[in-house]
């Protein structure tokens, strides 16, 4: 369900996505690439992920990885000419679930 909402939103706002992609590709803002498009979202997600990891640095890296994956799949979704919602939704679900499962098992040794 979350993947559907995400992909639908990106498709409906694809002109904004195209504009952002164009801006970052021509602006030379390396710092923006390093920190991601939305540092506040990284911080929010990392705070949530800290429930399963005691290391803030690890939570931040995982947050960047998840958001990067969602961003790249979102870009593919809006740039593709074919409707592949099922494929994209499935990949988002499986990859996100795998990351969260790994963190939960790592953070709770009783599940190992």
ChimeraX commands (.cxc) that place a marker at each C-alpha (Angstrom):
marker #1 position 0.00,0.00,0.00 radius 0.5
marker #1 position 2.79,2.44,0.90 radius 0.5
marker #1 position 4.54,1.75,-2.39 radius 0.5
marker #1 position 1.35,2.47,-4.34 radius 0.5
marker #1 position 0.86,5.81,-2.60 radius 0.5
marker #1 position 4.49,6.73,-3.18 radius 0.5
marker #1 position 4.50,5.81,-6.88 radius 0.5
marker #1 position 1.15,7.50,-7.52 radius 0.5
marker #1 position 2.36,10.70,-5.84 radius 0.5
marker #1 position 5.55,10.73,-7.89 radius 0.5
marker #1 position 3.64,10.13,-11.10 radius 0.5
marker #1 position 1.15,12.92,-10.37 radius 0.5
marker #1 position 3.99,15.32,-9.52 radius 0.5
marker #1 position 6.48,14.17,-12.14 radius 0.5
marker #1 position 7.05,17.67,-13.52 radius 0.5
marker #1 position 8.40,18.75,-10.12 radius 0.5
marker #1 position 10.59,15.63,-10.01 radius 0.5
marker #1 position 11.94,16.41,-13.49 radius 0.5
marker #1 position 12.69,19.97,-12.38 radius 0.5
marker #1 position 14.51,18.87,-9.23 radius 0.5
marker #1 position 16.55,16.29,-11.13 radius 0.5
marker #1 position 17.48,18.91,-13.72 radius 0.5
marker #1 position 18.39,21.45,-11.03 radius 0.5
marker #1 position 20.69,19.09,-9.13 radius 0.5
marker #1 position 22.30,17.79,-12.30 radius 0.5
marker #1 position 23.27,21.33,-13.37 radius 0.5
marker #1 position 23.77,23.16,-10.07 radius 0.5
marker #1 position 27.00,21.51,-8.98 radius 0.5
marker #1 position 25.71,21.41,-5.40 radius 0.5
marker #1 position 27.85,18.53,-4.20 radius 0.5
marker #1 position 26.82,19.11,-0.59 radius 0.5
marker #1 position 23.20,18.66,-1.60 radius 0.5
marker #1 position 24.04,15.29,-3.11 radius 0.5
marker #1 position 25.91,14.25,0.03 radius 0.5
marker #1 position 23.12,15.23,2.42 radius 0.5
marker #1 position 20.26,14.15,0.19 radius 0.5
marker #1 position 17.30,16.17,-0.95 radius 0.5
marker #1 position 15.69,16.37,2.45 radius 0.5
marker #1 position 17.95,16.29,5.54 radius 0.5
marker #1 position 14.91,16.70,7.79 radius 0.5
marker #1 position 13.40,13.50,6.40 radius 0.5
marker #1 position 16.70,11.67,6.92 radius 0.5
marker #1 position 16.73,12.84,10.52 radius 0.5
marker #1 position 13.09,11.83,11.05 radius 0.5
marker #1 position 13.59,8.37,9.57 radius 0.5
marker #1 position 16.89,7.87,11.43 radius 0.5
marker #1 position 15.15,8.70,14.71 radius 0.5
marker #1 position 12.58,6.01,13.96 radius 0.5
marker #1 position 15.27,3.48,12.97 radius 0.5
marker #1 position 17.15,4.10,16.22 radius 0.5
marker #1 position 14.49,1.92,17.87 radius 0.5
marker #1 position 16.43,-1.04,16.42 radius 0.5
marker #1 position 19.99,0.20,16.52 radius 0.5
marker #1 position 21.88,1.91,19.30 radius 0.5
marker #1 position 24.21,3.71,16.92 radius 0.5
marker #1 position 22.89,6.98,15.51 radius 0.5
marker #1 position 25.46,6.87,12.72 radius 0.5
marker #1 position 24.16,3.48,11.57 radius 0.5
marker #1 position 20.56,4.71,11.69 radius 0.5
marker #1 position 21.48,7.74,9.55 radius 0.5
marker #1 position 23.25,5.55,6.98 radius 0.5
marker #1 position 20.31,3.16,6.79 radius 0.5
marker #1 position 17.93,6.11,6.42 radius 0.5
marker #1 position 20.03,7.49,3.55 radius 0.5
marker #1 position 20.06,4.05,1.92 radius 0.5
marker #1 position 16.30,3.57,2.16 radius 0.5
marker #1 position 15.51,7.08,0.96 radius 0.5
marker #1 position 18.02,6.75,-1.86 radius 0.5
marker #1 position 16.41,3.50,-2.97 radius 0.5
marker #1 position 12.91,5.01,-2.85 radius 0.5
marker #1 position 14.16,8.10,-4.70 radius 0.5
marker #1 position 15.84,6.13,-7.48 radius 0.5
marker #1 position 12.86,3.82,-7.94 radius 0.5
marker #1 position 10.58,6.86,-7.96 radius 0.5
marker #1 position 12.70,8.46,-10.68 radius 0.5
marker #1 position 12.60,5.29,-12.75 radius 0.5
marker #1 position 8.84,5.22,-12.31 radius 0.5
marker #1 position 8.33,8.73,-13.67 radius 0.5
marker #1 position 10.90,8.44,-16.47 radius 0.5
marker #1 position 9.74,5.05,-17.76 radius 0.5
marker #1 position 7.28,4.97,-20.61 radius 0.5
marker #1 position 5.80,1.62,-19.52 radius 0.5
marker #1 position 3.51,1.10,-16.54 radius 0.5
marker #1 position 5.48,-1.13,-14.18 radius 0.5
marker #1 position 3.77,-0.26,-10.90 radius 0.5
marker #1 position 3.64,-3.89,-9.79 radius 0.5
marker #1 position 7.35,-4.41,-10.35 radius 0.5
marker #1 position 8.33,-1.18,-8.60 radius 0.5
marker #1 position 5.92,-1.71,-5.72 radius 0.5
marker #1 position 7.22,-5.25,-5.21 radius 0.5
marker #1 position 10.85,-4.16,-5.15 radius 0.5
marker #1 position 10.13,-1.31,-2.74 radius 0.5
marker #1 position 8.24,-3.65,-0.43 radius 0.5
marker #1 position 10.79,-6.48,-0.48 radius 0.5
marker #1 position 13.87,-4.30,-0.10 radius 0.5
marker #1 position 12.39,-2.09,2.62 radius 0.5
marker #1 position 11.07,-5.13,4.50 radius 0.5
marker #1 position 14.46,-6.85,4.31 radius 0.5
marker #1 position 16.23,-3.82,5.77 radius 0.5
marker #1 position 13.73,-3.41,8.59 radius 0.5
marker #1 position 13.78,-7.15,9.36 radius 0.5
marker #1 position 17.58,-7.11,9.56 radius 0.5
marker #1 position 17.56,-4.13,11.90 radius 0.5
marker #1 position 14.88,-5.67,14.12 radius 0.5
marker #1 position 16.76,-8.95,14.39 radius 0.5
marker #1 position 20.03,-7.15,15.09 radius 0.5
marker #1 position 18.41,-4.92,17.68 radius 0.5
marker #1 position 16.64,-7.80,19.44 radius 0.5
marker #1 position 19.01,-10.77,19.96 radius 0.5
marker #1 position 16.11,-12.95,21.14 radius 0.5
marker #1 position 14.97,-13.16,17.49 radius 0.5
marker #1 position 18.30,-14.56,16.31 radius 0.5
marker link #1:1,2 radius 0.2
marker link #1:2,3 radius 0.2
marker link #1:3,4 radius 0.2
marker link #1:4,5 radius 0.2
marker link #1:5,6 radius 0.2
marker link #1:6,7 radius 0.2
marker link #1:7,8 radius 0.2
marker link #1:8,9 radius 0.2
marker link #1:9,10 radius 0.2
marker link #1:10,11 radius 0.2
marker link #1:11,12 radius 0.2
marker link #1:12,13 radius 0.2
marker link #1:13,14 radius 0.2
marker link #1:14,15 radius 0.2
marker link #1:15,16 radius 0.2
marker link #1:16,17 radius 0.2
marker link #1:17,18 radius 0.2
marker link #1:18,19 radius 0.2
marker link #1:19,20 radius 0.2
marker link #1:20,21 radius 0.2
marker link #1:21,22 radius 0.2
marker link #1:22,23 radius 0.2
marker link #1:23,24 radius 0.2
marker link #1:24,25 radius 0.2
marker link #1:25,26 radius 0.2
marker link #1:26,27 radius 0.2
marker link #1:27,28 radius 0.2
marker link #1:28,29 radius 0.2
marker link #1:29,30 radius 0.2
marker link #1:30,31 radius 0.2
marker link #1:31,32 radius 0.2
marker link #1:32,33 radius 0.2
marker link #1:33,34 radius 0.2
marker link #1:34,35 radius 0.2
marker link #1:35,36 radius 0.2
marker link #1:36,37 radius 0.2
marker link #1:37,38 radius 0.2
marker link #1:38,39 radius 0.2
marker link #1:39,40 radius 0.2
marker link #1:40,41 radius 0.2
marker link #1:41,42 radius 0.2
marker link #1:42,43 radius 0.2
marker link #1:43,44 radius 0.2
marker link #1:44,45 radius 0.2
marker link #1:45,46 radius 0.2
marker link #1:46,47 radius 0.2
marker link #1:47,48 radius 0.2
marker link #1:48,49 radius 0.2
marker link #1:49,50 radius 0.2
marker link #1:50,51 radius 0.2
marker link #1:51,52 radius 0.2
marker link #1:52,53 radius 0.2
marker link #1:53,54 radius 0.2
marker link #1:54,55 radius 0.2
marker link #1:55,56 radius 0.2
marker link #1:56,57 radius 0.2
marker link #1:57,58 radius 0.2
marker link #1:58,59 radius 0.2
marker link #1:59,60 radius 0.2
marker link #1:60,61 radius 0.2
marker link #1:61,62 radius 0.2
marker link #1:62,63 radius 0.2
marker link #1:63,64 radius 0.2
marker link #1:64,65 radius 0.2
marker link #1:65,66 radius 0.2
marker link #1:66,67 radius 0.2
marker link #1:67,68 radius 0.2
marker link #1:68,69 radius 0.2
marker link #1:69,70 radius 0.2
marker link #1:70,71 radius 0.2
marker link #1:71,72 radius 0.2
marker link #1:72,73 radius 0.2
marker link #1:73,74 radius 0.2
marker link #1:74,75 radius 0.2
marker link #1:75,76 radius 0.2
marker link #1:76,77 radius 0.2
marker link #1:77,78 radius 0.2
marker link #1:78,79 radius 0.2
marker link #1:79,80 radius 0.2
marker link #1:80,81 radius 0.2
marker link #1:81,82 radius 0.2
marker link #1:82,83 radius 0.2
marker link #1:83,84 radius 0.2
marker link #1:84,85 radius 0.2
marker link #1:85,86 radius 0.2
marker link #1:86,87 radius 0.2
marker link #1:87,88 radius 0.2
marker link #1:88,89 radius 0.2
marker link #1:89,90 radius 0.2
marker link #1:90,91 radius 0.2
marker link #1:91,92 radius 0.2
marker link #1:92,93 radius 0.2
marker link #1:93,94 radius 0.2
marker link #1:94,95 radius 0.2
marker link #1:95,96 radius 0.2
marker link #1:96,97 radius 0.2
marker link #1:97,98 radius 0.2
marker link #1:98,99 radius 0.2
marker link #1:99,100 radius 0.2
marker link #1:100,101 radius 0.2
marker link #1:101,102 radius 0.2
marker link #1:102,103 radius 0.2
marker link #1:103,104 radius 0.2
marker link #1:104,105 radius 0.2
marker link #1:105,106 radius 0.2
marker link #1:106,107 radius 0.2
marker link #1:107,108 radius 0.2
marker link #1:108,109 radius 0.2
marker link #1:109,110 radius 0.2
marker link #1:110,111 radius 0.2
marker link #1:111,112 radius 0.2
view
